[in-house]
């Protein structure tokens, strides 16, 4: 598996497909393998997809530096530089959507079109997760990775999807268990999320932006899509019906079509 040197650490990454580059930023504890093949299959004919594992996840390294959303955004800018990509479309989901916000705010020259999925602008100005979701999350402390993942399924997809697509979820889990994310990374990423705040700066975003969200998201309530749309001038929002937090797992065809259709409308750089 390829590794890119990013400052003092290396990041695991994969480049596939054809067309303009699409950098895909995964969320909390996720890895490069966590997107799900059905969603990627819909994107590869249209884009050269760049998937990677954030620092500390998968085969990506982590150092002693405090983990912040801004630091992980800087990682993504350095990854593009290491791959010789001057400018790319960017898709970030959940925590990855937070990273994408910091990327477009601090490295605007790197971002062509922006897609923000199932994310928010930080705890201070967002609709918070339901208390029962946070209780479930705290229940995962100090439990084996497999049990932790199965609790996350209850928060990230609808019950119907768990019943219908257990084989898909087992495959995602098996890939993650090949290189389990250390518990210490859980705490450092969670702290980074709590410190995230782009609310006052979002009007500075100039990249064409699409906001995607499942209408049954039990982790990041769908109302956060409206907050982002209101703050990012000219942005569009599309709500995926019948889907939870990981809408790209539950509705890969509809989600992929939304990404392709929107990014095809983004003007090419001069």
Secondary structure, 3 states (H helix, E strand, C coil): CCEEEECCEEEEEEEEECCEEEEEECCCCCCHHHHCHHHHHHHHCCEEEEEECCCCCCCCCCCCCCCCHHHHHHHHHHHHHHCCCCCEEEEEECHHHHHHHHHHHHCHHHEEEEEEECCCCCHHHCCCCCHHHHHHHHCCCCCCHHHHHHHHHHHHCCHHHHHHCHHHHHHHHHHHHCCCCCHHHHHHHHHHHHCCCCCCCHHHCCCEEEEEEECCCCCCCCHHHHHHHHHCCCCEEEEECCCCCCHHHHCHHHHHHHHHHHHHCCCCCC
